[in-house]
């Protein structure tokens, strides 16, 4: 088993390998912290946006009855 870092020139030099049938190559995924964070927060932002919209729209649909007793 070998671990090779292909993100550096030194790693590229060491990567001069022969690959044979049956060899298993595992590539670690690159973590994208910003994208993962946005994906986690999006449902919460959607709910907050919906609640805020309701709070702003409902008073305009059903205005208070201001009756003048003149």
N, C-alpha and C positions, 0 to 999 in steps of 0.2 A: 504494500500500500504506500502511495506517495501523495503528499499534499504539495500542490504547486500553486503559487500566487501569480496569476497571469496579469496582474495589474502593474507589475514592475518590469523593468528591462531584465533584471536578474532572473526573475521568474520565467520570462519568455525564453531566456537562454537555457534554463533547466528543463523547459517543456519539450525539448527535442527528444521525444519518446516515440516508440513504436507501439501502436495499438493493435491488438489481436482480437479476432472474434471471441466473444465471451467476456471480454474485459468490461468492467463496470466503471463508468465515469460519472461522478457526482459533482454537480456544480451548485455551490451554495447560492441561495437567492440573495439579491441585494435588497437590504431593508430600505424602504422609503418611508421614513417616519412621518413626514408631512402628509403624504397621501393617505397613509393608514389613519392618521389622526383625523383628517377631514372626513374620511369614510365613517369613522366612529361617531363623530359629532353631528353629521348631517341629519339623522333622524330627529335628534333633539332640537336642532335649529328649525326643522320643518314644523314640529309641534308648537314651538314658541311663536313662530310666524303665524300659524293658524289661530292661536289663541289671541295674539295681538290684533289680528285682522278682525276677529269677532268682537273684541272689546271696542274697536274703533268704528265698526260698521253698525252694530246693533243700535246704539243711541241715535244714529241718523235715520234708521228705518222706522223706529218707534219714538218719535220726539215727544218730549213732555208736553202735556196739554196745559197751556197757560191760558186759563179762562179769565177774561176781564168781566167783572160784574158791573158793567155800566148800564 
